[in-house]
Amino acid sequence: MKKLTLAVAMLLTTLGLQASTEQEADAIAKRIAPVGQVYVAGAAAATEAVAAGPRSGEQVYQSACFACHGTGALDAPKPNSEAWKPRLAQGFDVLLKHSIEGFNNMPAMGTCTTCSEDEIAAAIRFMTDGV
């Protein structure tokens, strides 16, 4: 009887270990799965890129401008603050030119290399709305 009990206990232990090993293997596979893929020029992409259209001023502000203008870093004026008044007094075209080409602490295109000039203009309008 002791041998049978021992054999059943060992069988159950082995099955339990096997089940947990499979679950662990699945968890490990998910953790080490690649984040992205690399495509060689000329090779067909797995999915085609879809144009999202122009971004709104708020979207550009959140993705590219917030780092400086949201915190005031490098003397960047925060949205809807009085610090915009002297800049707006020069005219919107001058402000847009400085944003596109860079001026003082403002880097060219605000470091948004994927932004169009229209999107930069929309971001400026978003930040100066109500000033």
MOTA-V119246 format. One line per field, one symbol per residue. phi: phi as a letter, one per 40 degrees, with the letter a starting at -180 (. if undefined). psi: psi as a letter, one per 30 degrees, with the letter a starting at -180 (. if undefined). Layout:
phi=???
psi=???
//
This chain:
phi=.ccccccccccccccccccccccccccccccbcccabbbcdgccccbccbccgcccdcccdccbccdcccbgcfgcccdfccccdccccchccccccccccgafcccdffgccccccccccccccccbcgc
psi=eeeeeeeeeeeeeeeeeeeeeeeeeeeeeeegkkealkkkkflklekkkkkflklleeeeeeeefeeefffgkhgkklkglfffefefffkeeeeeeeeefkkcfjlkgggifgkleeeeeeeeeeffkg.
//
